């Protein structure tokens, strides 16, 4: 695959022109938020395939609904409390004069998704008074957004876990021969496992480019327990979730963006076993900036969808491989296991 497709210069979401990413969070709390800002409103949609989602402003992303462009997207820890992060991003954008025009008023459009990281060993009491801190995390994430950003234990990835290793925030990008760029950003907090059996080999290995998550490939032979179902102990509805974003510089309408979000969900299935369970809130946003000026033909949209799935799978493995150890971790870190 690397002979046809290659990663972008940053191998990140910021390889799509006009996209910036920022983080806010607290390592003692073991939680945080990540904001994706678009320099111009982007066409967007969403696909939810998990059984326990938590969202804000996703209905407006349906192809039949009015708002055509969004100003930002938010991924956050904190379960339902984390939806406040979008308010912080919205406040930042309002100060910058961004938003959907309604008469002489502008309303920044900031869809968001959250994951559950409230039972991960962090201190959820110190500094958490009447209101949770996620609105401030969101504002900090938006105000720090840039083309260069941390992955692993950062932003929405600070408190992430999986069945086998500590989770994290991952990103990856793919440059297509057509000139189109597709990129992914994901917070990996899955009930399932990103690795095969009891080892360190990633399910996403067939899609890896340039040793971006260790270069281990697939185990040979596959272990006898490769497909044994490994999940977090005592799973409860709402206690997990992988949430991600696929962004392209292609010109797409909302219906095509919806198809791209569905393709991004395929990346979850390629990189996590099992995925889309009753206990996950698996969600993928898709956004198209149109900055390439290229409107893909139907056959090229099929290739774009395949690239979205592969890029999301790579981002998932990168998020886990980049996680670092912090106080009170309850799972090993992949890089030192």
Order of alpha helices (4+ residues) and beta strands (2+ residues): beta-beta-beta-beta-alpha-beta-beta-beta-alpha-beta-beta-beta-alpha-beta-alpha
